[in-house]
Amino acid sequence: MTPDTDSQELSENRRKEIFFALVEAQDQRMDVAGSRRLIVERFGVSENQVRQIEREGMDNQWPPLE
């Protein structure tokens, strides 16, 4: 599995769920690094996947950003 395809293994709905949880954590005043660690533990994904999902969500203005 290459780093570019890691997050593609997850459904779009799952990636959106992860992105939403990441944004929520940051909205609760958690720093970026801490929020990523939380999501890694909570969803059982790699930090690389979290970063890819974060980029995808921001690029596509996924909720709660829309």
N, C-alpha and C positions, 0 to 999 in steps of 0.2 A: 504494500500500500504506500503510495507516495503522499507527501504532505499535502499536495494540492487536492487529493481526492478524499482525504480523511473525512471532512464534514459532508461530502457528497454521499457517503454511506448512510447518513442519517436522513430521514424524510424531511421535507421542507417544513412540515408542521412541527416536528421535533426541534429543528433548528430555530424556528420562530419562538417556540416555548423557551428554549435555552437563552435566546437573545432577550426576550422579555424579562426573564429572571435576572439576567445580568444587568440590564438597565434599572430594574427595580432595586437591586442591591446598591447600585451606585447612587440612586435617588435617595437612599436611606443613609447617605453620607459615608458609605464604605468606599475606600480608595480603589482605584482600578485593579491593582495587583491583588488586593484582598478579595475583590468581587470575582476575579477570575479563579482564584483558589477555591472559593466557595462553590462556584459552578462546576469546577473539575470534580470536587468531592460529591456534590449533590447529584450530578447527572452521570458520573462515571465516564467522562470524556477527557481527552488530553487537553493540555493548555494550548497546544497548536490548534486543535479543533475549535476551542473557545475563541481564539484570535481570528480564525477564519470566519466563524459565525458572526463575530462582532463586526468585522469588515463588511460581510454580506448584508447584515441587517442595516448598517448605516448607509451603505450604498443604495439599498432598495427602500429605505425609509420604512422599515417594518414597525408595527406597533411595539411600543407606545410612541414612536417618533412621528407617525403620520399626522 
